[in-house]
Amino acid sequence: MGKAKANKTYVVKRDVWKKIRKLDHAKFDEWVREFVKNIDEDNNKMHSRTFEEFEKINNMAIIKALENTKGIGEKIRGNFIENYNKALEDNIKNNDFVISEN
């Protein structure tokens, strides 16, 4: 065996790897599915936080643009932001923002 590079990091540590090597096909499949599920959950949490931050920044930019537009008052700005947020939530729930590759 060759020596591992000092700066190389592994997703699966050595002790976990030793346990994995002893698993049969079904148990290994179960372990991989659980591993991927955990990764998906972590990614979903990260993406939801990113989306919330994006939403705040985007709303601030929209409000600033509307404030600088002549003829648009406080009432119209409030209604616009409310309708914009509702449309955005509806699109996300319906996955309308995902472009089909078919």
N, C-alpha and C positions, 0 to 999 in steps of 0.2 A: 504494500500500500504506500502511496505517496503521502507526503505531509500536506495538510490543509494550509492554505494561505492564511496568514495572520488576520487579514482584514475581511475574510469571507465569512458571511453569516448564513446560517441555515434556518429554514422555516421549521424543520423537524430536528430537534436536538438528538444527540446520540442515544440517550436512554430510551426515548420514544421510538427511535429507529429500531433498536434491539427488540422492543415489544412488537413492533409492526412486522418484522421479519418472521416472527413465530406465528402470525395469524394465518388462518386458512382463508380461502377465497371469499367466503360469505362474510366472515368477520372483518376482513380487510375492506370489502365493499362498504360495509356498515360504517367503519371508521372513516373512510374517505367521504361518504355522504354527510356524516356529522361534521367533519372538518370543513367541508364546503359550505354547509348550512351556517356554521359559525362565521365564516368569512362574509357570507351574504348579509347576515345580520349586522355585522360590524360596518360593512359598506353602506347599508341602508341608513344606519344611524349617522354616519359621516355625511352622506348625501343630504339627509333631511336638515342637518345643521347648516350645510353649505347653502341649501335652497333658502332657508330662513334668512340668512345673512344677505343673499342676493336679493331677496324680496324687499328687505329693509332699504338697501342701497338704491334699488330700482325705484321704489316708492318716493324716496327723497329726491331723486333726480326728476321724476315726473312732476312732483309738487313744485319744485324749483322752476321747471319749464313752464308750468301753468301759471305760476305767480308772475312770471315775466311776460305773459301773453295778455295783451290789452283786450278787455271785454270779458275776461273770465274772472268771476268773483269767487268768494269763499264757498258759497253754496254749490256752484258748478264743480269746483275743485273737489269738494267732499263727495259729491255724487259720482264724479268720474273715478276717483280712487276706489270707492266702494264697488262700482260696477266692474272696474278693472280686476280687482282682487277676486271677485266672484267668478268672473270669466276664466281667470287663471286657475282657480281651484277646480272649476268644472272641467277644464281641458286636462288637467293633471289626473283627475279621477277617471276620466274617459280615455286616458292615454292618447289624446289627440296630438300631443307634442312629439310623439314617436313617429318617425318617418319610416314607412314600410319599404323594405328593399325588394319586394316582389314586383 
